[in-house]
Amino acid sequence: MKLVLLYGPPAAGKLTIATELAAMTGYRLVHNHLTLDLATAVFERGSDAAVEFVDETRQRLIGAAAAHGVPGMVWTMVYDTARVKHIDGYRRRLTEAGGELCLVRLTCDEAELHVRAGSESRVDRGKLADPVRYAAYLASLDDPYAVYPHQPSLVVDTAITQPETAAKLIAGRYELPGR
């Protein structure tokens, strides 16, 4: 099983590109809010309990998907240096299952991120879209532009790369199937 993990700051285009990639490959799309929304229905957003629940749920999902022959998944997550341990856990789980982690770091000019943060599509999906809250959340992260240190990542600048082109780059780099 391949797990393609698109990571980067909020509003970098993770879900947009992940949707393109999932349609292109037939892989299952598991975007950040699927597990986050479930956790925050019960726990305070950002609390230790919510973070632990999200991580454990994702770990179990990787194991179950691999055990049941799911060929691949496309995931999204906001990343900062505090999340290294979570990706380390996903790598371990995938390695144990004979799978592969394919990392894609999405980046974008910070001014463009702030413009995108208030987009209608983010509002429609219940994502953080208020400019003041967005800026505060960005500031609360250790380093939303950090690179995962334990494995190389394909880097895609979404300010200059269209979503379909980005999906094709990712599929080519990681030898993903096409439909």
Backbone as CSV, one residue per row, in Angstrom:
resi,resn,N_x,N_y,N_z,CA_x,CA_y,CA_z,C_x,C_y,C_z
1,MET,0.838,-1.177,0.000,0.000,0.000,0.000,0.888,1.246,0.000
2,LYS,0.468,2.234,-0.777,1.146,3.529,-0.765,0.249,4.540,-0.075
3,LEU,0.876,5.337,0.785,0.180,6.442,1.411,0.876,7.714,0.940
4,VAL,0.150,8.528,0.195,0.677,9.797,-0.294,0.203,10.861,0.681
5,LEU,1.145,11.470,1.382,0.822,12.462,2.405,1.214,13.846,1.905
6,LEU,0.198,14.678,1.673,0.412,16.065,1.283,0.382,16.901,2.553
7,TYR,1.471,17.606,2.812,1.546,18.403,4.029,2.029,19.813,3.726
8,GLY,1.699,20.716,4.629,2.091,22.106,4.479,1.163,22.997,5.274
9,PRO,1.323,24.294,5.121,0.501,25.232,5.898,-0.948,25.232,5.434
10,PRO,-1.860,25.729,6.281,-3.253,25.849,5.870,-3.363,26.745,4.633
11,ALA,-4.245,26.364,3.725,-4.540,27.114,2.493,-3.473,26.947,1.418
12,ALA,-2.585,25.973,1.571,-1.563,25.728,0.550,-2.113,24.956,-0.648
13,GLY,-3.341,24.436,-0.534,-3.941,23.700,-1.645,-3.911,22.199,-1.482
14,LYS,-3.741,21.736,-0.253,-3.613,20.299,-0.009,-4.835,19.509,-0.473
15,LEU,-6.015,19.928,-0.049,-7.224,19.184,-0.410,-7.523,19.287,-1.906
16,THR,-7.289,20.424,-2.495,-7.531,20.598,-3.928,-6.665,19.631,-4.729
17,ILE,-5.386,19.560,-4.408,-4.475,18.669,-5.126,-4.758,17.217,-4.770
18,ALA,-5.052,16.954,-3.508,-5.361,15.579,-3.088,-6.587,15.050,-3.822
19,THR,-7.578,15.887,-4.021,-8.788,15.482,-4.749,-8.444,15.118,-6.188
20,GLU,-7.629,15.927,-6.828,-7.164,15.639,-8.200,-6.398,14.321,-8.237
21,LEU,-5.494,14.147,-7.283,-4.650,12.950,-7.250,-5.474,11.689,-6.995
22,ALA,-6.430,11.773,-6.085,-7.285,10.610,-5.803,-8.102,10.233,-7.029
23,ALA,-8.636,11.226,-7.735,-9.405,10.944,-8.950,-8.513,10.327,-10.027
24,MET,-7.290,10.795,-10.110,-6.346,10.322,-11.118,-5.891,8.882,-10.856
25,THR,-5.697,8.542,-9.581,-5.106,7.245,-9.220,-6.120,6.197,-8.766
26,GLY,-7.284,6.641,-8.333,-8.239,5.724,-7.734,-7.957,5.460,-6.262
27,TYR,-6.959,6.133,-5.714,-6.649,5.988,-4.291,-7.739,6.646,-3.450
28,ARG,-7.875,6.191,-2.224,-8.858,6.746,-1.284,-8.351,8.059,-0.724
29,LEU,-9.229,9.036,-0.624,-8.877,10.347,-0.092,-9.277,10.434,1.374
30,VAL,-8.307,10.718,2.223,-8.538,10.908,3.652,-7.976,12.280,4.004
31,HIS,-8.831,13.287,3.926,-8.332,14.629,4.225,-8.369,14.894,5.721
32,ASN,-7.560,15.833,6.116,-7.329,16.173,7.516,-8.603,16.315,8.338
33,HIS,-9.632,16.913,7.756,-10.834,17.212,8.539,-11.693,15.986,8.847
34,LEU,-11.490,14.890,8.149,-12.280,13.696,8.472,-12.025,13.250,9.909
35,THR,-10.768,13.163,10.283,-10.453,12.734,11.646,-10.509,13.908,12.625
36,LEU,-10.118,15.080,12.181,-10.129,16.251,13.054,-11.548,16.622,13.473
37,ASP,-12.482,16.612,12.534,-13.867,16.946,12.872,-14.466,15.934,13.846
38,LEU,-14.129,14.670,13.671,-14.607,13.646,14.599,-14.054,13.905,16.003
39,ALA,-12.765,14.170,16.091,-12.147,14.407,17.397,-12.719,15.639,18.074
40,THR,-12.913,16.713,17.313,-13.374,17.966,17.925,-14.871,17.976,18.189
41,ALA,-15.567,16.951,17.766,-16.961,16.814,18.175,-17.041,16.454,19.666
42,VAL,-15.948,15.902,20.177,-15.914,15.462,21.571,-14.895,16.245,22.403
43,PHE,-13.725,16.494,21.813,-12.626,17.125,22.547,-12.373,18.546,22.050
44,GLU,-11.801,19.359,22.890,-11.423,20.730,22.521,-10.352,20.682,21.433
45,ARG,-10.539,21.481,20.394,-9.574,21.530,19.295,-8.195,21.907,19.840
46,GLY,-7.191,21.139,19.442,-5.821,21.390,19.876,-5.462,20.786,21.217
47,SER,-6.443,20.225,21.908,-6.157,19.624,23.213,-5.351,18.341,23.036
48,ASP,-4.682,17.927,24.100,-3.917,16.684,24.051,-4.820,15.513,23.681
49,ALA,-6.035,15.506,24.220,-6.970,14.414,23.939,-7.332,14.368,22.457
50,ALA,-7.590,15.535,21.860,-7.943,15.583,20.433,-6.775,15.135,19.574
51,VAL,-5.581,15.635,19.870,-4.385,15.279,19.096,-4.122,13.776,19.196
52,GLU,-4.227,13.233,20.394,-4.009,11.801,20.609,-5.050,10.968,19.859
53,PHE,-6.293,11.391,19.926,-7.359,10.663,19.241,-7.141,10.655,17.730
54,VAL,-6.818,11.805,17.174,-6.581,11.896,15.733,-5.424,10.991,15.333
55,ASP,-4.323,11.055,16.063,-3.149,10.243,15.714,-3.454,8.750,15.817
56,GLU,-4.098,8.332,16.900,-4.427,6.917,17.066,-5.382,6.438,15.974
57,THR,-6.349,7.277,15.614,-7.302,6.916,14.565,-6.589,6.734,13.235
58,ARG,-5.694,7.644,12.921,-4.948,7.546,11.663,-4.028,6.330,11.653
59,GLN,-3.387,6.052,12.779,-2.524,4.869,12.870,-3.335,3.590,12.604
60,ARG,-4.486,3.505,13.238,-5.340,2.322,13.060,-5.839,2.218,11.631
61,LEU,-6.172,3.357,11.018,-6.650,3.352,9.643,-5.578,2.825,8.693
62,ILE,-4.350,3.217,8.893,-3.255,2.709,8.057,-3.168,1.194,8.185
63,GLY,-3.174,0.706,9.411,-3.081,-0.738,9.634,-4.245,-1.495,9.023
64,ALA,-5.449,-0.987,9.206,-6.634,-1.657,8.669,-6.640,-1.626,7.145
65,ALA,-6.282,-0.496,6.560,-6.257,-0.387,5.096,-5.244,-1.357,4.503
66,ALA,-4.076,-1.427,5.106,-3.050,-2.360,4.616,-3.512,-3.804,4.768
67,ALA,-4.108,-4.126,5.910,-4.563,-5.492,6.170,-5.668,-5.923,5.213
68,HIS,-6.444,-4.973,4.724,-7.571,-5.295,3.847,-7.277,-5.029,2.374
69,GLY,-6.004,-4.839,2.050,-5.601,-4.756,0.651,-5.918,-3.451,-0.069
70,VAL,-6.110,-2.361,0.657,-6.311,-1.073,0.002,-4.986,-0.709,-0.675
71,PRO,-4.997,-0.458,-1.982,-3.727,-0.207,-2.674,-3.090,1.140,-2.347
72,GLY,-3.911,2.137,-2.025,-3.325,3.434,-1.725,-4.312,4.419,-1.159
73,MET,-3.766,5.400,-0.438,-4.558,6.483,0.119,-3.817,7.793,-0.112
74,VAL,-4.581,8.861,-0.237,-4.035,10.211,-0.315,-4.511,10.938,0.933
75,TRP,-3.564,11.442,1.714,-3.871,12.125,2.961,-3.404,13.564,2.903
76,THR,-4.043,14.396,3.710,-3.602,15.773,3.878,-3.419,16.067,5.350
77,MET,-2.478,16.948,5.644,-2.328,17.408,7.024,-1.553,18.713,7.065
78,VAL,-1.963,19.571,8.003,-1.170,20.748,8.308,0.048,20.239,9.049
79,TYR,1.179,20.802,8.722,2.422,20.293,9.299,3.177,21.406,10.012
80,ASP,3.790,21.044,11.103,4.816,21.859,11.739,5.719,20.886,12.488
81,THR,6.772,21.380,13.080,7.765,20.494,13.677,7.211,19.642,14.816
82,ALA,6.114,20.064,15.430,5.508,19.267,16.500,4.874,17.979,15.969
83,ARG,4.668,17.885,14.673,4.004,16.712,14.094,4.967,15.671,13.522
84,VAL,6.248,15.882,13.709,7.235,14.918,13.220,6.948,13.534,13.780
85,LYS,6.657,13.458,15.069,6.425,12.158,15.706,5.221,11.437,15.101
86,HIS,4.228,12.191,14.646,3.060,11.554,14.037,3.436,10.920,12.693
87,ILE,4.164,11.650,11.888,4.585,11.090,10.598,5.546,9.932,10.815
88,ASP,6.409,10.026,11.824,7.280,8.889,12.151,6.442,7.645,12.437
89,GLY,5.351,7.831,13.168,4.461,6.704,13.477,3.799,6.142,12.234
90,TYR,3.385,7.005,11.322,2.776,6.527,10.066,3.798,5.731,9.260
91,ARG,5.031,6.234,9.218,6.094,5.515,8.501,6.304,4.124,9.086
92,ARG,6.378,4.053,10.414,6.569,2.749,11.073,5.430,1.802,10.730
93,ARG,4.217,2.286,10.854,3.040,1.450,10.592,3.056,0.958,9.147
94,LEU,3.378,1.835,8.220,3.436,1.444,6.808,4.555,0.447,6.553
95,THR,5.718,0.687,7.139,6.852,-0.225,6.963,6.503,-1.618,7.479
96,GLU,5.879,-1.672,8.638,5.460,-2.958,9.211,4.501,-3.694,8.283
97,ALA,3.685,-2.938,7.550,2.690,-3.530,6.652,3.230,-3.723,5.234
98,GLY,4.516,-3.414,5.033,5.099,-3.552,3.705,4.715,-2.435,2.757
99,GLY,4.264,-1.318,3.317,3.828,-0.196,2.493,4.890,0.869,2.331
100,GLU,4.497,1.947,1.665,5.426,3.032,1.362,4.763,4.377,1.647
101,LEU,5.514,5.246,2.310,5.064,6.608,2.557,5.651,7.503,1.481
102,CYS,4.796,8.231,0.790,5.200,9.148,-0.279,4.878,10.559,0.197
103,LEU,5.905,11.340,0.488,5.704,12.657,1.069,5.732,13.766,0.020
104,VAL,4.775,14.681,0.152,4.686,15.835,-0.733,4.495,17.064,0.137
105,ARG,5.463,17.962,0.073,5.379,19.207,0.832,4.870,20.292,-0.104
106,LEU,3.720,20.848,0.240,3.163,21.936,-0.546,3.572,23.252,0.096
107,THR,3.993,24.155,-0.731,4.423,25.451,-0.247,3.776,26.536,-1.088
108,CYS,3.724,27.724,-0.532,3.099,28.845,-1.218,3.540,30.120,-0.511
109,ASP,3.682,31.185,-1.247,4.015,32.482,-0.685,3.026,32.826,0.437
110,GLU,3.546,33.350,1.550,2.683,33.616,2.714,1.571,34.613,2.411
111,ALA,1.850,35.612,1.608,0.809,36.582,1.255,-0.326,35.900,0.500
112,GLU,0.024,34.979,-0.394,-0.991,34.232,-1.146,-1.794,33.328,-0.216
113,LEU,-1.136,32.733,0.776,-1.853,31.895,1.750,-2.937,32.706,2.454
114,HIS,-2.607,33.919,2.844,-3.581,34.762,3.544,-4.756,35.115,2.629
115,VAL,-4.504,35.322,1.356,-5.586,35.582,0.401,-6.474,34.350,0.280
116,ARG,-5.843,33.192,0.111,-6.593,31.941,-0.042,-7.383,31.577,1.203
117,ALA,-6.860,31.941,2.360,-7.482,31.539,3.627,-8.935,31.969,3.735
118,GLY,-9.294,33.059,3.098,-10.673,33.535,3.169,-11.539,33.103,2.009
119,SER,-11.070,32.149,1.225,-11.806,31.745,0.023,-13.139,31.077,0.355
120,GLU,-14.052,31.209,-0.575,-15.386,30.628,-0.413,-15.322,29.113,-0.249
121,SER,-14.407,28.459,-0.960,-14.314,26.999,-0.854,-13.919,26.571,0.558
122,ARG,-13.089,27.353,1.232,-12.716,27.032,2.612,-13.909,27.235,3.540
123,VAL,-14.669,28.278,3.314,-15.870,28.531,4.114,-16.865,27.393,3.912
124,ASP,-17.085,27.004,2.652,-18.038,25.935,2.328,-17.680,24.609,2.987
125,ARG,-16.398,24.366,3.174,-15.948,23.097,3.761,-15.754,23.171,5.268
126,GLY,-16.106,24.296,5.853,-15.984,24.434,7.305,-14.561,24.575,7.790
127,LYS,-13.666,25.007,6.899,-12.271,25.177,7.273,-12.054,26.559,7.863
128,LEU,-10.934,26.726,8.499,-10.552,28.002,9.065,-10.451,29.034,7.944
129,ALA,-11.321,30.036,7.970,-11.363,31.017,6.890,-11.357,32.462,7.389
130,ASP,-11.557,32.681,8.664,-11.527,34.030,9.216,-10.075,34.525,9.215
131,PRO,-9.794,35.681,8.602,-8.416,36.157,8.479,-7.680,36.329,9.809
132,VAL,-8.371,36.808,10.817,-7.739,37.019,12.121,-7.416,35.676,12.775
133,ARG,-8.386,34.770,12.763,-8.145,33.433,13.344,-7.096,32.674,12.545
134,TYR,-7.113,32.850,11.212,-6.117,32.191,10.368,-4.706,32.659,10.758
135,ALA,-4.519,33.967,10.860,-3.209,34.516,11.221,-2.773,34.025,12.599
136,ALA,-3.711,33.969,13.541,-3.385,33.492,14.891,-3.005,32.014,14.866
137,TYR,-3.740,31.219,14.092,-3.414,29.792,14.005,-2.034,29.597,13.372
138,LEU,-1.765,30.299,12.300,-0.467,30.198,11.639,0.653,30.549,12.626
139,ALA,0.441,31.601,13.403,1.440,32.024,14.387,1.606,31.012,15.516
140,SER,0.573,30.212,15.788,0.642,29.237,16.878,1.440,27.985,16.506
141,LEU,1.654,27.770,15.230,2.388,26.588,14.787,3.886,26.787,14.988
142,ASP,4.588,25.697,15.304,6.040,25.778,15.504,6.727,26.326,14.252
143,ASP,6.438,25.733,13.121,6.994,26.196,11.849,6.168,25.558,10.737
144,PRO,5.125,26.248,10.266,4.251,25.652,9.250,4.920,25.468,7.887
145,TYR,6.132,25.988,7.741,6.862,25.853,6.477,7.994,24.828,6.584
146,ALA,8.025,24.105,7.698,9.088,23.135,7.949,9.023,21.968,6.970
147,VAL,10.157,21.314,6.829,10.270,20.124,5.988,10.425,18.925,6.914
148,TYR,9.671,17.868,6.634,9.819,16.641,7.418,11.262,16.154,7.284
149,PRO,11.959,15.923,8.416,13.401,15.687,8.355,13.873,14.257,8.091
150,HIS,13.020,13.258,8.197,13.506,11.879,8.173,13.326,11.152,6.842
151,GLN,12.834,11.854,5.841,12.639,11.242,4.530,12.446,12.381,3.527
152,PRO,13.021,12.253,2.347,12.844,13.321,1.356,11.377,13.500,0.956
153,SER,11.035,14.737,0.647,9.687,15.079,0.189,9.781,15.713,-1.191
154,LEU,8.818,15.414,-2.020,8.654,16.167,-3.256,8.087,17.521,-2.840
155,VAL,8.651,18.607,-3.343,8.185,19.941,-2.987,7.482,20.553,-4.193
156,VAL,6.261,21.037,-3.951,5.470,21.653,-5.011,5.034,23.037,-4.537
157,ASP,5.370,24.061,-5.320,4.949,25.424,-5.027,3.596,25.634,-5.687
158,THR,2.557,25.722,-4.877,1.204,25.818,-5.413,0.851,27.208,-5.924
159,ALA,1.720,28.175,-5.703,1.488,29.506,-6.262,1.758,29.515,-7.763
160,ILE,2.597,28.578,-8.214,2.973,28.551,-9.633,2.603,27.244,-10.334
161,THR,2.050,26.289,-9.584,1.714,24.984,-10.163,0.219,24.734,-10.018
162,GLN,-0.453,24.503,-11.117,-1.886,24.236,-11.112,-2.148,22.862,-10.477
163,PRO,-3.320,22.666,-9.856,-3.616,21.402,-9.170,-3.460,20.156,-10.054
164,GLU,-3.959,20.192,-11.273,-3.843,19.019,-12.152,-2.381,18.723,-12.474
165,THR,-1.599,19.765,-12.708,-0.172,19.587,-12.978,0.532,19.018,-11.754
166,ALA,0.193,19.536,-10.583,0.784,19.034,-9.339,0.466,17.556,-9.151
167,ALA,-0.784,17.169,-9.397,-1.174,15.762,-9.256,-0.374,14.881,-10.212
168,LYS,-0.171,15.350,-11.426,0.621,14.576,-12.398,2.081,14.458,-11.965
169,LEU,2.639,15.542,-11.413,4.017,15.493,-10.906,4.153,14.453,-9.789
170,ILE,3.203,14.471,-8.873,3.222,13.541,-7.746,3.083,12.102,-8.243
171,ALA,2.130,11.871,-9.127,1.915,10.511,-9.661,3.159,10.008,-10.376
172,GLY,3.802,10.874,-11.130,5.013,10.471,-11.835,6.163,10.184,-10.895
173,ARG,6.359,11.046,-9.927,7.470,10.885,-8.980,7.359,9.589,-8.188
174,TYR,6.149,9.241,-7.771,5.966,8.065,-6.917,5.409,6.854,-7.660
175,GLU,5.404,6.941,-8.975,4.949,5.820,-9.818,3.587,5.308,-9.385
176,LEU,2.640,6.230,-9.309,1.278,5.887,-8.908,0.472,5.457,-10.118
177,PRO,-0.537,4.634,-9.906,-1.350,4.171,-11.039,-2.192,5.308,-11.622
178,GLY,-2.581,5.144,-12.862,-3.478,6.106,-13.511,-4.766,5.421,-13.852
179,ARG,-5.798,6.213,-13.982,-7.100,5.637,-14.344,-7.279,5.664,-15.834
